[in-house]
């Protein structure tokens, strides 16, 4: 079984980070802790485990961050023991090809998408009873026993032929969804979870900062869940701007526009300038979704939100950030984060984010296929990664397509 993975080797990671300045492709060399290798065909390690053969898998920014060694060892998650090997690829739809004797949720031939497998272990996958409070409510990625290291871990991932997983780490796909729709369930769920974090009310103004695939899923989710909201999007590239408009954006702020001036014009806010280029708004958007997550965008997002408004951090960086947090107290702007998907309060009921996404796909209120712009076989993984990173290529979502082989 082929797989692309990254080992948690701090000395190698630090060496690669240092060499990247003079050798950009060092992440693909033998000096890196990333590998494209045959890891064998592991046996199912327990009665409640399944084997999945991949059909289609997207390339996600978090995968690229791990591959390109953008993480630093001083971030909070790095203090946890966690996994020592990260198999890349989680936006993946596949077919169950083997089940253990204790599996009750799936049969051979069922299509599934990866649920919590990439985020790490949780109470259910480790068969810890009673589960922690977060696992009890379905927010498995917040599990308090994630580093308990009880029982086995799966082998393989979406960037490869297949993987093994505990049956609670994968999710069933309805027959009426295409493989492309199924593959996009995971990234679309990030947009839905972000929108539900601080859903704008009818007539309120929202800003989506960043028009990559996650920003576009936030636009879709807001338009589906709060159709009367006013949505502005900051988009750097023409193809992103065009897609944002197609998915429901009202206003596009382009790379030639001044976003501070644009915020003042769109929202009626007052713009003030201080020394050294320092700028501040009184007034602004009701909610800002930062889908980049850099120090600059977080600082700007907090300044573009109105007093009492909110910033939802959707984009992530695997490094500490130097951010001006004064709007949090000076303007009482709320700052909250989003991690993947889980349990949502929607229409008065608790539901898995995936269930909401599936319903919105089935009713046509979320689109998946238009976001998948490029497909590659696994053998061309370097070209696929370069295409995904080159936004000038017109790429939105790049995918590995494994469907030219027989299932079994």
HELIX and SHEET records of a PDB file:
HELIX    1   1 UNK A   10  UNK A   19  1                                  10    
HELIX    2   2 UNK A   24  UNK A   28  5                                   5    
HELIX    3   3 UNK A   61  UNK A   67  1                                   7    
HELIX    4   4 UNK A   76  UNK A   79  5                                   4    
HELIX    5   5 UNK A  133  UNK A  137  1                                   5    
HELIX    6   6 UNK A  140  UNK A  142  5                                   3    
HELIX    7   7 UNK A  167  UNK A  169  5                                   3    
HELIX    8   8 UNK A  179  UNK A  183  1                                   5    
HELIX    9   9 UNK A  185  UNK A  197  1                                  13    
HELIX   10  10 UNK A  213  UNK A  225  1                                  13    
HELIX   11  11 UNK A  238  UNK A  246  1                                   9    
HELIX   12  12 UNK A  259  UNK A  267  1                                   9    
HELIX   13  13 UNK A  275  UNK A  277  5                                   3    
HELIX   14  14 UNK A  295  UNK A  304  1                                  10    
HELIX   15  15 UNK A  326  UNK A  330  1                                   5    
HELIX   16  16 UNK A  353  UNK A  362  1                                  10    
HELIX   17  17 UNK A  369  UNK A  371  5                                   3    
HELIX   18  18 UNK A  378  UNK A  380  5                                   3    
HELIX   19  19 UNK A  381  UNK A  389  1                                   9    
HELIX   20  20 UNK A  391  UNK A  393  5                                   3    
SHEET    1   A 3 UNK A  34  UNK A  38  0                                        
SHEET    2   A 3 UNK A   2  UNK A   7 -1                                        
SHEET    3   A 3 UNK A  85  UNK A  87 -1                                        
SHEET    1   B 5 UNK A 162  UNK A 166  0                                        
SHEET    2   B 5 UNK A  49  UNK A  58 -1                                        
SHEET    3   B 5 UNK A  91  UNK A  99 -1                                        
SHEET    4   B 5 UNK A 111  UNK A 114 -1                                        
SHEET    5   B 5 UNK A 170  UNK A 172 -1                                        
SHEET    1   C 4 UNK A 162  UNK A 166  0                                        
SHEET    2   C 4 UNK A  49  UNK A  58 -1                                        
SHEET    3   C 4 UNK A 397  UNK A 401 -1                                        
SHEET    4   C 4 UNK A 372  UNK A 376  1                                        
SHEET    1   D 6 UNK A 251  UNK A 253  0                                        
SHEET    2   D 6 UNK A 230  UNK A 234  1                                        
SHEET    3   D 6 UNK A 205  UNK A 209  1                                        
SHEET    4   D 6 UNK A 285  UNK A 290  1                                        
SHEET    5   D 6 UNK A 305  UNK A 313  1                                        
SHEET    6   D 6 UNK A 334  UNK A 337  1                                        
SHEET    1   E 2 UNK A 270  UNK A 273  0                                        
SHEET    2   E 2 UNK A 279  UNK A 282 -1                                        
SHEET    1   F 2 UNK A 343  UNK A 346  0                                        
SHEET    2   F 2 UNK A 349  UNK A 352 -1                                        
END                                                                             
